[in-house]
């Protein structure tokens, strides 16, 4: 397993673990649930997860580019 694959396999679970930590995203979910009900909160939560997955894909693509272009620095 090369370094880029290893770093991406560690990056993705770390991002999803950070998404589950208490913060504005979870506060919005609780707020939507109390105001609009469980079903609306679930639909909004799915939308937030899809947006987060897109951000993760863009960030991991950028990380892969950085690792590939600076191979000498990381494999030095």
MOPAC internal coordinates of N, CA, C and O (Angstrom, degrees):
PM7 1SCF
backbone

  N    0.0000 0     0.00 0     0.00 0    0    0    0
  C    1.4504 1     0.00 0     0.00 0    1    0    0
  C    1.5276 1   108.02 1     0.00 0    2    1    0
  O    1.2310 1   120.83 1   -54.03 1    3    2    1
  N    1.3132 1   116.02 1   125.97 1    3    2    1
  C    1.4644 1   119.18 1   179.71 1    5    3    2
  C    1.5354 1   110.83 1   -80.86 1    6    5    3
  O    1.2310 1   121.21 1   -10.83 1    7    6    5
  N    1.3095 1   115.30 1   169.17 1    7    6    5
  C    1.4643 1   121.51 1  -173.58 1    9    7    6
  C    1.5244 1   111.97 1   -64.80 1   10    9    7
  O    1.2310 1   119.94 1   142.64 1   11   10    9
  N    1.3235 1   117.73 1   -37.36 1   11   10    9
  C    1.4666 1   120.68 1  -179.22 1   13   11   10
  C    1.5284 1   111.01 1   -64.51 1   14   13   11
  O    1.2310 1   120.23 1   136.53 1   15   14   13
  N    1.3153 1   117.16 1   -43.47 1   15   14   13
  C    1.4603 1   120.98 1   178.70 1   17   15   14
  C    1.5250 1   110.71 1   -65.78 1   18   17   15
  O    1.2310 1   120.68 1   138.46 1   19   18   17
  N    1.3134 1   116.31 1   -41.54 1   19   18   17
  C    1.4614 1   120.23 1   179.07 1   21   19   18
  C    1.5262 1   111.34 1   -63.25 1   22   21   19
  O    1.2310 1   120.52 1   135.25 1   23   22   21
  N    1.3270 1   116.61 1   -44.75 1   23   22   21
  C    1.4614 1   119.35 1  -178.50 1   25   23   22
  C    1.5276 1   111.44 1   -66.43 1   26   25   23
  O    1.2310 1   119.63 1   142.45 1   27   26   25
  N    1.3276 1   118.32 1   -37.55 1   27   26   25
  C    1.4632 1   120.55 1   177.71 1   29   27   26
  C    1.5271 1   111.60 1   -70.20 1   30   29   27
  O    1.2310 1   120.27 1   146.21 1   31   30   29
  N    1.3355 1   117.08 1   -33.79 1   31   30   29
  C    1.4619 1   118.90 1   178.85 1   33   31   30
  C    1.5279 1   111.33 1   -71.19 1   34   33   31
  O    1.2310 1   119.62 1   158.99 1   35   34   33
  N    1.3234 1   118.33 1   -21.01 1   35   34   33
  C    1.4596 1   121.99 1   173.96 1   37   35   34
  C    1.5262 1   111.58 1   -89.77 1   38   37   35
  O    1.2310 1   120.20 1   151.07 1   39   38   37
  N    1.3247 1   117.23 1   -28.93 1   39   38   37
  C    1.4590 1   122.45 1  -176.21 1   41   39   38
  C    1.5278 1   112.01 1   -69.59 1   42   41   39
  O    1.2310 1   120.22 1   135.11 1   43   42   41
  N    1.3155 1   117.18 1   -44.89 1   43   42   41
  C    1.4653 1   120.56 1  -175.90 1   45   43   42
  C    1.5309 1   112.99 1   -64.15 1   46   45   43
  O    1.2310 1   118.57 1   131.16 1   47   46   45
  N    1.3316 1   120.32 1   -48.84 1   47   46   45
  C    1.4712 1   117.99 1   177.48 1   49   47   46
  C    1.5247 1   112.86 1   -63.58 1   50   49   47
  O    1.2310 1   120.19 1   145.71 1   51   50   49
  N    1.3220 1   117.25 1   -34.29 1   51   50   49
  C    1.4677 1   119.94 1   178.38 1   53   51   50
  C    1.5234 1   110.62 1   -64.57 1   54   53   51
  O    1.2310 1   119.80 1   140.48 1   55   54   53
  N    1.3077 1   117.99 1   -39.52 1   55   54   53
  C    1.4706 1   121.01 1   178.75 1   57   55   54
  C    1.5177 1   111.54 1   -65.10 1   58   57   55
  O    1.2310 1   120.16 1   137.12 1   59   58   57
  N    1.3220 1   117.30 1   -42.88 1   59   58   57
  C    1.4518 1   118.94 1   179.50 1   61   59   58
  C    1.5264 1   111.50 1   -70.12 1   62   61   59
  O    1.2310 1   119.89 1   148.16 1   63   62   61
  N    1.3272 1   117.81 1   -31.84 1   63   62   61
  C    1.4666 1   119.84 1   175.24 1   65   63   62
  C    1.5258 1   110.35 1   -65.87 1   66   65   63
  O    1.2310 1   120.35 1   140.53 1   67   66   65
  N    1.3308 1   116.94 1   -39.47 1   67   66   65
  C    1.4655 1   120.07 1   176.87 1   69   67   66
  C    1.5184 1   111.65 1   -65.84 1   70   69   67
  O    1.2310 1   120.19 1   147.43 1   71   70   69
  N    1.3169 1   117.24 1   -32.57 1   71   70   69
  C    1.4615 1   120.74 1   178.47 1   73   71   70
  C    1.5207 1   111.30 1   -66.74 1   74   73   71
  O    1.2310 1   119.89 1   151.77 1   75   74   73
  N    1.3159 1   117.82 1   -28.23 1   75   74   73
  C    1.4573 1   121.11 1  -178.96 1   77   75   74
  C    1.5282 1   112.45 1   -83.96 1   78   77   75
  O    1.2310 1   119.87 1   169.13 1   79   78   77
  N    1.3259 1   117.86 1   -10.87 1   79   78   77
  C    1.4660 1   121.23 1  -179.92 1   81   79   78
  C    1.5278 1   109.73 1   -70.18 1   82   81   79
  O    1.2310 1   120.38 1   -29.15 1   83   82   81
  N    1.3280 1   116.88 1   150.85 1   83   82   81
  C    1.4714 1   119.04 1   178.28 1   85   83   82
  C    1.5288 1   111.41 1   -59.60 1   86   85   83
  O    1.2310 1   121.00 1   -44.04 1   87   86   85
  N    1.2934 1   115.70 1   135.96 1   87   86   85
  C    1.4506 1   120.81 1  -179.13 1   89   87   86
  C    1.5121 1   110.81 1  -179.79 1   90   89   87
  O    1.2310 1   120.37 1    13.65 1   91   90   89
  N    1.3177 1   116.89 1  -166.35 1   91   90   89
  C    1.4657 1   120.91 1  -176.53 1   93   91   90
  C    1.5318 1   113.56 1   -60.88 1   94   93   91
  O    1.2310 1   120.27 1   143.96 1   95   94   93
  N    1.3186 1   117.09 1   -36.04 1   95   94   93
  C    1.4632 1   120.59 1  -179.00 1   97   95   94
  C    1.5261 1   110.65 1   -63.88 1   98   97   95
  O    1.2310 1   120.50 1   134.39 1   99   98   97
  N    1.3140 1   116.66 1   -45.61 1   99   98   97
  C    1.4664 1   120.23 1   179.56 1  101   99   98
  C    1.5225 1   111.55 1   -71.92 1  102  101   99
  O    1.2310 1   120.04 1   145.72 1  103  102  101
  N    1.3262 1   117.54 1   -34.28 1  103  102  101
  C    1.4590 1   120.58 1   176.30 1  105  103  102
  C    1.5271 1   110.83 1   -63.94 1  106  105  103
  O    1.2310 1   120.28 1   140.03 1  107  106  105
  N    1.3188 1   117.06 1   -39.97 1  107  106  105
  C    1.4649 1   120.84 1   176.13 1  109  107  106
  C    1.5217 1   110.99 1   -63.07 1  110  109  107
  O    1.2310 1   120.36 1   141.03 1  111  110  109
  N    1.3117 1   116.92 1   -38.97 1  111  110  109
  C    1.4621 1   120.68 1   178.77 1  113  111  110
  C    1.5255 1   111.37 1   -63.99 1  114  113  111
  O    1.2310 1   120.19 1   135.72 1  115  114  113
  N    1.3173 1   117.24 1   -44.28 1  115  114  113
  C    1.4665 1   120.47 1   178.35 1  117  115  114
  C    1.5228 1   110.30 1   -65.42 1  118  117  115
  O    1.2310 1   120.48 1   138.66 1  119  118  117
  N    1.3309 1   116.69 1   -41.34 1  119  118  117
  C    1.4603 1   120.94 1   179.31 1  121  119  118
  C    1.5317 1   111.48 1   -62.91 1  122  121  119
  O    1.2310 1   120.47 1   135.88 1  123  122  121
  N    1.3327 1   116.70 1   -44.12 1  123  122  121
  C    1.4681 1   120.27 1   177.83 1  125  123  122
  C    1.5242 1   111.21 1   -63.66 1  126  125  123
  O    1.2310 1   120.56 1   142.74 1  127  126  125
  N    1.3071 1   116.53 1   -37.26 1  127  126  125
  C    1.4539 1   120.19 1  -179.26 1  129  127  126
  C    1.5280 1   111.62 1   -66.34 1  130  129  127
  O    1.2310 1   120.52 1   138.46 1  131  130  129
  N    1.3241 1   116.62 1   -41.54 1  131  130  129
  C    1.4685 1   118.23 1  -179.48 1  133  131  130
  C    1.5262 1   112.17 1   -74.19 1  134  133  131
  O    1.2310 1   120.14 1   149.14 1  135  134  133
  N    1.3228 1   117.34 1   -30.86 1  135  134  133
  C    1.4735 1   119.72 1  -178.39 1  137  135  134
  C    1.5204 1   113.29 1   -83.67 1  138  137  135
  O    1.2310 1   120.72 1   134.72 1  139  138  137
  N    1.3385 1   116.23 1   -45.28 1  139  138  137
  C    1.4639 1   119.90 1  -169.14 1  141  139  138
  C    1.5218 1   114.55 1  -113.64 1  142  141  139
  O    1.2310 1   119.78 1   172.26 1  143  142  141
  N    1.3097 1   118.02 1    -7.74 1  143  142  141
  C    1.4561 1   120.42 1   178.92 1  145  143  142
  C    1.5186 1   112.98 1   103.85 1  146  145  143
  O    1.2310 1   122.30 1   -11.29 1  147  146  145
  N    1.3108 1   113.20 1   168.71 1  147  146  145
  C    1.4617 1   121.55 1  -174.34 1  149  147  146
  C    1.5283 1   112.53 1   -65.31 1  150  149  147
  O    1.2310 1   119.92 1   136.14 1  151  150  149
  N    1.2987 1   117.76 1   -43.86 1  151  150  149
  C    1.4738 1   121.30 1  -176.10 1  153  151  150
  C    1.5352 1   111.42 1   -63.46 1  154  153  151
  O    1.2310 1   120.25 1   134.53 1  155  154  153
  N    1.3163 1   117.13 1   -45.47 1  155  154  153
  C    1.4630 1   120.76 1   179.08 1  157  155  154
  C    1.5228 1   110.93 1   -64.45 1  158  157  155
  O    1.2310 1   120.40 1   141.12 1  159  158  157
  N    1.3363 1   116.84 1   -38.88 1  159  158  157
  C    1.4618 1   120.41 1   178.54 1  161  159  158
  C    1.5237 1   110.85 1   -64.89 1  162  161  159
  O    1.2310 1   119.97 1   142.52 1  163  162  161
  N    1.3257 1   117.66 1   -37.48 1  163  162  161
  C    1.4708 1   120.85 1   178.59 1  165  163  162
  C    1.5234 1   111.52 1   -67.22 1  166  165  163
  O    1.2310 1   120.42 1   137.83 1  167  166  165
  N    1.3221 1   116.81 1   -42.17 1  167  166  165
  C    1.4735 1   120.25 1   178.07 1  169  167  166
  C    1.5305 1   110.19 1   -63.64 1  170  169  167
  O    1.2310 1   120.30 1   137.42 1  171  170  169
  N    1.3351 1   117.04 1   -42.58 1  171  170  169
  C    1.4592 1   120.49 1   177.73 1  173  171  170
  C    1.5252 1   110.94 1   -65.39 1  174  173  171
  O    1.2310 1   120.54 1   142.46 1  175  174  173
  N    1.3293 1   116.58 1   -37.54 1  175  174  173
  C    1.4575 1   120.50 1   178.07 1  177  175  174
  C    1.5215 1   112.18 1   -64.33 1  178  177  175
  O    1.2310 1   120.29 1   140.85 1  179  178  177
  N    1.3147 1   117.05 1   -39.15 1  179  178  177
  C    1.4681 1   120.58 1   176.98 1  181  179  178
  C    1.5236 1   110.22 1   -64.56 1  182  181  179
  O    1.2310 1   120.66 1   140.05 1  183  182  181
  N    1.3191 1   116.35 1   -39.95 1  183  182  181
  C    1.4702 1   119.83 1   176.76 1  185  183  182
  C    1.5180 1   111.81 1   -62.74 1  186  185  183
  O    1.2310 1   120.31 1   138.53 1  187  186  185
  N    1.3283 1   117.01 1   -41.47 1  187  186  185
  C    1.4693 1   120.08 1   178.40 1  189  187  186
  C    1.5168 1   111.27 1   -66.36 1  190  189  187
  O    1.2310 1   120.10 1   141.03 1  191  190  189
  N    1.3363 1   117.42 1   -38.97 1  191  190  189
  C    1.4660 1   119.84 1   178.06 1  193  191  190
  C    1.5252 1   111.80 1   -66.10 1  194  193  191
  O    1.2310 1   120.11 1   141.70 1  195  194  193
  N    1.3216 1   117.39 1   -38.30 1  195  194  193
  C    1.4709 1   119.78 1   176.80 1  197  195  194
  C    1.5225 1   111.19 1   -65.05 1  198  197  195
  O    1.2310 1   120.58 1   138.47 1  199  198  197
  N    1.3321 1   116.50 1   -41.53 1  199  198  197
  C    1.4657 1   119.67 1   176.97 1  201  199  198
  C    1.5217 1   110.78 1   -64.44 1  202  201  199
  O    1.2310 1   120.30 1   139.84 1  203  202  201
  N    1.3289 1   117.03 1   -40.16 1  203  202  201
  C    1.4537 1   121.09 1   179.16 1  205  203  202
  C    1.5307 1   110.93 1   -65.86 1  206  205  203
  O    1.2310 1   120.22 1   141.01 1  207  206  205
  N    1.3317 1   117.18 1   -38.99 1  207  206  205
  C    1.4663 1   120.22 1   177.60 1  209  207  206
  C    1.5283 1   110.59 1   -63.27 1  210  209  207
  O    1.2310 1   120.15 1   141.18 1  211  210  209
  N    1.3327 1   117.31 1   -38.82 1  211  210  209
  C    1.4698 1   119.99 1   175.57 1  213  211  210
  C    1.5119 1   112.22 1   -63.50 1  214  213  211
  O    1.2310 1   120.50 1   137.91 1  215  214  213
  N    1.3325 1   116.65 1   -42.09 1  215  214  213
  C    1.4695 1   119.67 1   177.68 1  217  215  214
  C    1.5238 1   111.28 1   -64.39 1  218  217  215
  O    1.2310 1   120.26 1   141.39 1  219  218  217
  N    1.3265 1   117.11 1   -38.61 1  219  218  217
  C    1.4623 1   121.23 1   178.41 1  221  219  218
  C    1.5279 1   109.85 1   -64.46 1  222  221  219
  O    1.2310 1   120.16 1   137.93 1  223  222  221
  N    1.3168 1   117.30 1   -42.07 1  223  222  221
  C    1.4681 1   120.53 1   179.47 1  225  223  222
  C    1.5259 1   110.70 1   -62.71 1  226  225  223
  O    1.2310 1   120.42 1   136.70 1  227  226  225
  N    1.3294 1   116.80 1   -43.30 1  227  226  225
  C    1.4665 1   119.31 1   178.51 1  229  227  226
  C    1.5285 1   111.71 1   -66.17 1  230  229  227
  O    1.2310 1   120.46 1   139.01 1  231  230  229
  N    1.3251 1   116.73 1   -40.99 1  231  230  229
  C    1.4642 1   120.03 1   179.98 1  233  231  230
  C    1.5252 1   111.30 1   -67.37 1  234  233  231
  O    1.2310 1   120.02 1   139.41 1  235  234  233
  N    1.3283 1   117.57 1   -40.59 1  235  234  233
  C    1.4636 1   119.32 1   179.92 1  237  235  234
  C    1.5226 1   111.40 1   -70.30 1  238  237  235
  O    1.2310 1   119.99 1   146.96 1  239  238  237
  N    1.3267 1   117.63 1   -33.04 1  239  238  237
  C    1.4711 1   120.12 1   175.23 1  241  239  238
  C    1.5217 1   109.72 1   -65.14 1  242  241  239
  O    1.2310 1   120.66 1   139.69 1  243  242  241
  N    1.3295 1   116.35 1   -40.31 1  243  242  241
  C    1.4646 1   119.38 1   176.90 1  245  243  242
  C    1.5174 1   111.93 1   -65.92 1  246  245  243
  O    1.2310 1   120.45 1   142.16 1  247  246  245
  N    1.3414 1   116.74 1   -37.84 1  247  246  245
  C    1.4603 1   120.70 1   177.61 1  249  247  246
  C    1.5147 1   110.67 1   -65.23 1  250  249  247
  O    1.2310 1   120.20 1   140.18 1  251  250  249
  N    1.3188 1   117.23 1   -39.82 1  251  250  249
  C    1.4647 1   120.76 1   178.31 1  253  251  250
  C    1.5242 1   110.82 1   -63.77 1  254  253  251
  O    1.2310 1   120.25 1   139.93 1  255  254  253
  N    1.3170 1   117.13 1   -40.07 1  255  254  253
  C    1.4664 1   120.35 1   178.77 1  257  255  254
  C    1.5291 1   110.49 1   -64.63 1  258  257  255
  O    1.2310 1   120.54 1   137.69 1  259  258  257
  N    1.3266 1   116.56 1   -42.31 1  259  258  257
  C    1.4635 1   120.18 1   178.83 1  261  259  258
  C    1.5205 1   110.45 1   -62.44 1  262  261  259
  O    1.2310 1   120.05 1   136.29 1  263  262  261
  N    1.3215 1   117.51 1   -43.71 1  263  262  261
  C    1.4642 1   120.80 1  -179.81 1  265  263  262
  C    1.5229 1   111.95 1   -66.54 1  266  265  263
  O    1.2310 1   120.01 1   143.02 1  267  266  265
  N    1.3056 1   117.58 1   -36.98 1  267  266  265
  C    1.4609 1   120.34 1  -179.58 1  269  267  266
  C    1.5212 1   111.96 1   -73.22 1  270  269  267
  O    1.2310 1   119.95 1   142.40 1  271  270  269
  N    1.3297 1   117.70 1   -37.60 1  271  270  269
  C    1.4631 1   119.79 1  -177.41 1  273  271  270
  C    1.5211 1   112.38 1   -79.43 1  274  273  271
  O    1.2310 1   119.98 1   155.65 1  275  274  273
  N    1.3099 1   117.64 1   -24.35 1  275  274  273
  C    1.4652 1   119.35 1   179.81 1  277  275  274
  C    1.5239 1   110.92 1  -112.07 1  278  277  275
  O    1.2310 1   121.02 1  -134.12 1  279  278  277
  N    1.3081 1   115.66 1    45.88 1  279  278  277
  C    1.4593 1   121.52 1  -177.75 1  281  279  278
  C    1.5153 1   112.45 1   -60.77 1  282  281  279
  O    1.2310 1   119.85 1   142.22 1  283  282  281
  N    1.3199 1   117.89 1   -37.78 1  283  282  281
  C    1.4524 1   120.48 1   179.70 1  285  283  282
  C    1.5128 1   112.03 1   -64.27 1  286  285  283
  O    1.2310 1   120.04 1   142.99 1  287  286  285
  N    1.3124 1   117.53 1   -37.01 1  287  286  285
  C    1.4549 1   121.61 1   179.96 1  289  287  286
  C    1.5291 1   111.61 1   -67.16 1  290  289  287
  O    1.2310 1   120.45 1   138.88 1  291  290  289
  N    1.3368 1   116.75 1   -41.12 1  291  290  289
  C    1.4525 1   119.83 1  -176.21 1  293  291  290
  C    1.5227 1   113.23 1   -84.04 1  294  293  291
  O    1.2310 1   119.54 1   150.26 1  295  294  293
  N    1.3153 1   118.49 1   -29.74 1  295  294  293
  C    1.4551 1   120.72 1   179.99 1  297  295  294
  C    1.5183 1   112.35 1   -98.17 1  298  297  295
  O    1.2310 1   120.78 1   170.26 1  299  298  297
  N    1.3384 1   116.11 1    -9.74 1  299  298  297
  C    1.4541 1   127.22 1  -177.16 1  301  299  298
  C    1.4506 1   115.37 1   -15.76 1  302  301  299
  O    1.2310 1   120.10 1   180.00 1  303  302  301

